[in-house]
Amino acid sequence: MTNSVDDYLVDGCGRCELGGTQDCKVKGWLPELRMLIETAVDCGLTEESKWGVPCYTYEQKNVLTISALRDCCAVSFFKGALLNNEAGLLEKPGPNTQAARLIRFTTIQQIREHLDEVKRLMFEAIEVERAGLDVPRLTNPEPLPPELEQRFTMDPTLQAAFEALTPGRQRGYVLYFSAPKKAITREKRIEQCAAKILNGEGLHDEYRRKSKNR
């Protein structure tokens, strides 16, 4: 994966073989991405790179990401469910998403038309972190950690693979990902398990195979 925002704009996220080529999805949204990135920085957020995409934080807490999808570019808020959505721009990435919300853009003109509202949402998201607010979680089904919801937003293929797993395997991953108190540890666990999920494997499948073959 790429390790800086500048690298992302040149080579994409680095998670597939199209990175750095003209077929990389990032190439189709460069003006839009640059405008959104500039807006996030202007709002006082700290620029980082996580999961190979631009991530913006406040006092080391994840606030939002900016990324290219196949058919659009998007701003995705980790705790978007807490934001005022009177303008109707925010939407759920998936039916089971609890915390994350994203805004999709397909032209730079759309961004210009809604720029004031995008800024307002960014400032409101900062205030959410200042206040230490969290999204109330449903306990049934097992709530997804916000870092996993965010990863699904950026990687629909991973989301589809996860949803194809048996409920028991899904729950095993969710419990494992949710256990650490620190977001950075949760992020690392998700990244380490992504390949297994894409292969249709449960968290402990490899261990069970080895135990069976002893």
Number of C-alpha atoms within 10 A of each C-alpha: 17 21 16 17 22 12 18 22 21 17 21 25 29 18 12 10 9 15 20 19 13 12 11 20 22 26 19 18 23 16 12 23 24 15 14 24 20 10 17 24 12 11 13 14 21 17 17 17 19 20 21 21 24 25 25 24 18 17 11 12 16 24 22 26 28 23 28 25 18 11 12 17 25 22 25 25 27 23 23 26 20 18 17 14 14 8 8 8 16 22 16 18 21 14 6 11 20 22 24 27 26 24 20 20 21 14 13 17 11 12 19 14 10 14 15 12 16 20 16 15 19 24 15 16 24 22 14 17 17 12 9 8 12 12 14 11 13 10 8 6 10 14 19 23 22 23 21 23 23 25 19 19 25 23 14 15 12 19 19 13 16 23 14 14 17 13 12 10 19 19 18 15 20 18 14 14 22 21 11 13 8 10 17 15 14 19 21 13 17 21 14 10 15 16 12 17 23 16 12 16 19 19 18 12 13 12 9 10 10 9 9 8 6 5
